[in-house]
Amino acid sequence: MSSSVFNRNLPLWYQLSQMLRSEILGGQLAAGDRVPPEVELARRHGVSVVTVRQALRALDEEGLISRQRGRGTFVTPGPHHHKELRVMGSVESVIAQQYSQETDVLEQRVVPVPPALARYFGDERELCFFRRLRRDQGMPLSYALNHVLPEYGSQIDATMLRRDPMLKIMRDILGVKLSDVQISIEAQRATQDIAGPLGVDVFSPVLFFSGVVLDMRRRVVDVAWIYYRADRFTFTLDLDVRR
């Protein structure tokens, strides 16, 4: 029996999920293979069964495995073309990434909940909508759209929006007790609405950042859609590889 060596600065379930993910994508666990039982994985890696279940849940959500009642857990058929990169980070890193030298507030108004966001905001009928363009040395860098709960959005003014990222406004100025931010980043082609503000051609590549911000009551308080010029923005990961 051998236990894995984990980094004490990161959640155990996250590290275990990445180990298993590597085994799947690297072929050690092939499509159709049965994943070892939870108790065996817990013993092998020196963690609790609860930690194993959390790790398997993450892989299930990513579509790498399927859990079949009465049969066990199996690696789903490959190849897995669309891979998600999950990185544990801090709110501070997100706030720092959203600063720029100059921010233009293009729009600030109350709008009906867009159909694409209805699943996040439950019974809410209206949201505060903010549209901003960030520049770096005079050149467009990112185009940000935020939909915020009215109880908070009504307190936000243009001065705040020009000075600080929305996360900092929510947490440090309005005093919202935040729980976490669910982030995804993907490559897209610029539509006409996105290409114009960013100063790029239609169908040019852009990086699309989606951030869903939750408070301590697990309510979604803000959904941010930010489009970055691919020629002006670099997504960098700083990984701690110390054990």
C-alpha positions as CSV (number, residue, x, y, z in Angstrom):
1,M,0.0,0.0,0.0
2,S,1.3,3.5,-0.9
3,S,-0.1,6.9,-0.1
4,S,0.2,9.9,-2.4
5,V,2.1,12.9,-1.3
6,F,-0.2,16.0,-1.4
7,N,0.4,19.7,-1.3
8,R,-1.1,20.9,2.0
9,N,-2.0,24.3,0.4
10,L,-4.7,22.8,-1.9
11,P,-7.8,20.8,-1.2
12,L,-7.2,17.0,-1.2
13,W,-10.2,16.3,-3.4
14,Y,-8.9,18.7,-6.1
15,Q,-5.4,17.1,-6.1
16,L,-6.9,13.6,-6.2
17,S,-9.2,14.5,-9.1
18,Q,-6.2,15.8,-11.1
19,M,-4.2,12.6,-10.4
20,L,-7.1,10.5,-11.7
21,R,-7.7,12.9,-14.6
22,S,-4.1,12.4,-15.6
23,E,-4.4,8.6,-15.5
24,I,-7.5,8.8,-17.8
25,L,-6.1,11.3,-20.3
26,G,-2.7,9.5,-20.2
27,G,-4.3,6.1,-21.0
28,Q,-3.5,4.3,-17.7
29,L,-7.3,4.2,-17.3
30,A,-8.7,3.5,-20.7
31,A,-12.2,4.1,-22.1
32,G,-14.6,1.6,-20.6
33,D,-12.2,0.6,-17.7
34,R,-13.7,0.3,-14.3
35,V,-12.4,2.9,-11.9
36,P,-11.3,1.2,-8.6
37,P,-13.9,1.3,-5.8
38,E,-14.0,4.3,-3.5
39,V,-12.6,2.4,-0.5
40,E,-9.7,1.1,-2.6
41,L,-8.9,4.6,-3.9
42,A,-9.0,6.0,-0.4
43,R,-6.6,3.3,0.9
44,R,-4.3,3.7,-2.1
45,H,-4.0,7.5,-1.7
46,G,-4.3,7.8,2.1
47,V,-7.4,9.9,2.1
48,S,-11.0,9.6,3.3
49,V,-13.8,8.1,1.3
50,V,-15.5,11.5,1.4
51,T,-12.5,13.1,-0.4
52,V,-12.6,10.3,-3.0
53,R,-16.3,11.0,-3.6
54,Q,-15.6,14.7,-4.1
55,A,-12.9,13.9,-6.6
56,L,-15.1,11.5,-8.5
57,R,-17.9,14.0,-8.6
58,A,-15.7,16.5,-10.3
59,L,-14.6,14.0,-12.9
60,D,-18.2,13.0,-13.4
61,E,-19.2,16.7,-14.0
62,E,-16.4,17.0,-16.6
63,G,-17.7,13.9,-18.4
64,L,-14.6,11.8,-17.9
65,I,-16.3,9.1,-15.9
66,S,-19.8,7.8,-15.5
67,R,-21.2,6.4,-12.3
68,Q,-23.6,3.5,-12.8
69,R,-25.8,2.4,-9.9
70,G,-25.1,-1.2,-8.9
71,R,-22.2,-1.6,-11.3
72,G,-19.6,0.9,-10.4
73,T,-17.7,3.8,-12.0
74,F,-16.3,3.7,-15.5
75,V,-14.2,5.8,-17.8
76,T,-16.4,7.2,-20.5
77,P,-15.6,6.6,-24.2
78,G,-12.9,8.8,-25.6
79,P,-11.2,10.7,-27.0
80,H,-12.1,13.6,-24.8
81,H,-11.7,16.5,-27.2
82,H,-13.0,19.4,-25.1
83,K,-11.0,19.5,-21.9
84,E,-11.6,21.8,-19.0
85,L,-8.7,23.3,-17.1
86,R,-9.6,23.8,-13.5
87,V,-7.2,25.9,-11.4
88,M,-7.6,26.7,-7.7
89,G,-6.9,30.3,-7.2
90,S,-7.9,33.4,-5.1
91,V,-10.3,36.3,-5.6
92,E,-7.3,38.6,-5.4
93,S,-5.9,37.1,-8.6
94,V,-9.2,37.7,-10.5
95,I,-9.4,41.3,-9.2
96,A,-5.8,42.0,-10.3
97,Q,-6.4,40.5,-13.7
98,Q,-9.3,42.9,-14.3
99,Y,-7.5,46.2,-13.6
100,S,-6.5,48.4,-16.5
101,Q,-5.2,51.9,-17.0
102,E,-8.5,53.3,-18.3
103,T,-12.1,52.2,-18.1
104,D,-15.0,53.7,-20.1
105,V,-18.4,53.2,-18.7
106,L,-20.6,52.6,-21.8
107,E,-23.9,51.7,-20.2
108,Q,-25.6,51.4,-16.8
109,R,-29.3,50.5,-16.6
110,V,-32.0,48.1,-15.3
111,V,-32.9,45.3,-17.7
112,P,-35.1,42.2,-17.6
113,V,-33.3,39.0,-16.7
114,P,-31.9,37.7,-20.0
115,P,-33.1,34.1,-20.8
116,A,-29.5,32.9,-20.8
117,L,-29.1,34.0,-17.2
118,A,-32.5,32.9,-15.8
119,R,-31.1,29.7,-14.3
120,Y,-28.7,31.8,-12.1
121,F,-31.1,34.4,-10.7
122,G,-34.2,32.3,-9.8
123,D,-37.3,34.5,-9.2
124,E,-35.6,37.8,-10.0
125,R,-37.3,39.7,-12.8
126,E,-34.8,42.6,-13.3
127,L,-31.1,43.1,-12.9
128,C,-28.7,46.0,-13.0
129,F,-26.7,45.9,-16.2
130,F,-23.2,47.4,-16.7
131,R,-21.2,47.6,-19.9
132,R,-17.5,48.7,-19.8
133,L,-14.5,48.9,-22.1
134,R,-11.1,48.6,-20.6
135,R,-8.1,50.2,-22.3
136,D,-4.3,49.8,-21.9
137,Q,-2.2,52.6,-23.2
138,G,-5.2,53.8,-25.2
139,M,-5.8,50.5,-26.9
140,P,-8.9,48.4,-26.2
141,L,-8.1,45.4,-24.0
142,S,-11.4,44.0,-22.8
143,Y,-15.1,44.5,-23.0
144,A,-17.0,43.6,-19.8
145,L,-20.7,42.9,-19.3
146,N,-22.0,42.5,-15.8
147,H,-25.5,41.5,-14.6
148,V,-25.9,42.3,-10.8
149,L,-28.7,41.8,-8.3
150,P,-30.6,45.1,-8.0
151,E,-30.0,45.3,-4.2
152,Y,-26.3,45.8,-5.0
153,G,-26.3,47.2,-8.5
154,S,-28.5,50.1,-7.4
155,Q,-25.6,51.2,-5.1
156,I,-23.0,51.2,-7.8
157,D,-22.1,54.5,-9.7
158,A,-19.9,55.4,-12.6
159,T,-17.0,56.5,-10.4
160,M,-16.7,53.1,-8.8
161,L,-17.0,51.4,-12.2
162,R,-14.2,53.5,-13.7
163,R,-11.9,52.9,-10.7
164,D,-12.3,49.3,-9.6
165,P,-13.2,45.8,-11.0
166,M,-16.7,44.6,-10.1
167,L,-15.5,42.0,-7.6
168,K,-13.6,44.6,-5.6
169,I,-16.7,46.9,-5.7
170,M,-18.9,44.1,-4.4
171,R,-16.6,42.9,-1.7
172,D,-14.7,45.9,-0.4
173,I,-17.0,48.8,-1.1
174,L,-20.5,47.3,-0.8
175,G,-19.4,44.8,1.8
176,V,-21.0,41.7,0.2
177,K,-19.8,38.5,1.9
178,L,-18.6,36.5,-1.1
179,S,-18.3,32.7,-1.1
180,D,-16.6,31.8,-4.4
181,V,-16.4,32.6,-8.1
182,Q,-17.0,30.0,-10.7
183,I,-14.8,30.8,-13.7
184,S,-14.5,29.5,-17.2
185,I,-12.3,30.7,-20.0
186,E,-12.6,29.7,-23.7
187,A,-11.7,30.9,-27.2
188,Q,-14.5,32.4,-29.3
189,R,-15.0,34.3,-32.5
190,A,-15.9,37.9,-32.2
191,T,-19.5,38.8,-33.2
192,Q,-20.2,42.2,-34.6
193,D,-21.4,43.5,-31.1
194,I,-18.1,42.3,-29.6
195,A,-15.7,43.2,-32.4
196,G,-16.8,46.9,-32.5
197,P,-15.8,47.9,-29.0
198,L,-12.7,45.8,-29.0
199,G,-11.5,47.3,-32.4
200,V,-11.1,43.9,-34.1
201,D,-12.5,42.3,-37.2
202,V,-15.7,40.3,-37.0
203,F,-14.8,36.6,-36.5
204,S,-11.4,37.5,-35.0
205,P,-10.4,35.3,-32.1
206,V,-11.2,36.6,-28.6
207,L,-10.9,35.0,-25.1
208,F,-14.2,34.8,-23.3
209,F,-14.2,34.9,-19.5
210,S,-17.3,34.0,-17.6
211,G,-17.5,34.5,-13.9
212,V,-20.4,33.6,-11.7
213,V,-20.1,35.2,-8.2
214,L,-21.9,33.7,-5.2
215,D,-22.4,35.1,-1.7
216,M,-22.3,33.2,1.5
217,R,-25.9,32.2,1.1
218,R,-25.0,30.6,-2.2
219,R,-27.0,33.2,-4.1
220,V,-25.6,34.4,-7.5
221,V,-25.0,38.1,-7.0
222,D,-23.2,38.9,-10.3
223,V,-22.5,37.2,-13.6
224,A,-19.6,38.7,-15.5
225,W,-19.0,38.2,-19.2
226,I,-15.6,39.6,-20.3
227,Y,-14.2,39.5,-23.8
228,Y,-10.4,39.9,-24.2
229,R,-8.5,40.7,-27.3
230,A,-6.5,37.6,-28.1
231,D,-3.6,39.7,-29.3
232,R,-3.5,41.9,-26.2
233,F,-4.1,39.4,-23.4
234,T,-2.2,36.4,-22.0
235,F,-3.7,33.9,-19.6
236,T,-0.9,32.9,-17.2
237,L,-1.0,30.2,-14.6
238,D,1.3,30.3,-11.6
239,L,1.4,26.8,-10.2
240,D,2.8,25.8,-6.8
241,V,4.6,22.5,-7.4
242,R,6.0,22.2,-3.9
243,R,4.9,19.2,-1.9
